[in-house]
Amino acid sequence: MRKSSKFIGIVCAASFLCACSPQNEKGFASHPKAIQKALSACPEKQPGKKMTCGELEVVAARINQLAYKLQIDQQGFGKDILTLQETITDQRHHLDKNPSQNALRQDLKKNQQALQEHMAVVRWLEGPSR
């Protein structure tokens, strides 16, 4: 419980330092510092034109879960990043050979988004402004 309250404090403190204002899920997921700021303004102010406060809460939970995993198991988190990178490379290779595979294209997009989220959490928690 002590680690989670420390983490919540870090999330709150970091969110007040962010001046960016993403407008959609991808933007918020790439800028974890902006999530808490936007959540604190909900429901009076919607986080974006294409995003509701409820949707933002889902993104926040996903990013918090990634941040928690990074803090608990840095090596495992790094392995997840490497696995995503390898998977993306394989998917691109298969799409180059057969570009009509729409399911594979969707999986590639999901994996690219997951990789972006992982890297955003690394920059957020492990960066020089930590």
N, C-alpha and C positions, 0 to 999 in steps of 0.2 A: 504494500500500500504506500510505503514511503517513496519508492521510486516513481509510482504513478503520480503522486502529488507534486513531486519535483518536476516531472515531465510536463504536467499541466502548467506549472509555473513558468517553465521555459517556453511553452507554446504561447502563453499569454504575453510574456515579456517580448518575445520575438515578434509577435503579431503587431504590436504597437509601433515597432520600428520600420514597418514596411509602408512604402508610399505607392506601391503598384496596385492596380485595380483590375485584375482579370475579370472577364465577363462570362466565361463558360467553364465547364468542368475541366477541360484540358488546361486552361489557363490557371485555374486555382490549384490543380494537382501539380502543376509545374512551379508554383509559388506558394509553398506551405505557409510562409509568414503572413500572407494575405488572408488566409482562411479564417483565423480567429478574429481578425478585425472585421471581416464581413459578417461573421456569425454574431458578433456583439451588436451589430446594427440591425439584425433581424428581429422581428418581422417588419419593423417600421420601414426599412429600406431593403429592397430585394438586392441580392448580390450581383445580379446581371440581368440583361434583357432576356437571356435564354436559360436562366437558372433560378430555381426557387430556393428558399431557405432549407427546405427539406432535402433537396438534392445536394445542397452544399454540406449538410450534416453527414450525408453518406460519404462524400469525398473526404471530409475531415476525419471521419472514422477510419477510412482506408489509409490515409496518410499517417494518422496517429499510430495505427497498427504497424505500418512500415517503420516508423521512427522508433517504436518500442522494440521491434525486432532488431534494428540496427544497434540499439543500445545494449540489448541483452546478448546478441550473438553476431558480432561484427564479421567474423569469418564466414558464418553461414549466410549472412546478408551479401557478402562479396561473392560467394558461390552462386547465389541466386542471380546476381547481376551477370556473372559469366555465363550461366545457363541461358538466361534471356538473350544475351548477345549471340551465343551459338545457335539458338533456335531461330532467331531473326535472320541470321546468315543463311541457314538451311532453307528457311521459308522463301527468302528472296531468290535463292538458287533454283528452287522448284518452280517458283512463279516465272522466272526467266524462261524456263523450258516449256511451261504450260500456263500462259497468262490468263486462260479462261477459268481458272479455279477460284471462283468467288468465295467459297468457304475458307480457303487458304489465305486469300487476300484479307478477309475479315480477321482471321486469327493473327496474321502479321500485324495488322493495325492494333489489335489488343495487346500483343506482346511489345510493340513499340511504345505504346502508352504506358505499359507497366514498367518498361525500362526507364522511360522519362521520369516516372514517379519515383522510382528507386534512386535515380541520380539526383533528383531534386531534394530528396530527403538527405542524401549524403552531403550535398552542398550546404544545405540548411544546418545540419547538426555537426558536421565535421569541418566546416569552412573556417576561415580565419576570423570571422566576426562572432564566433561562438562564444 
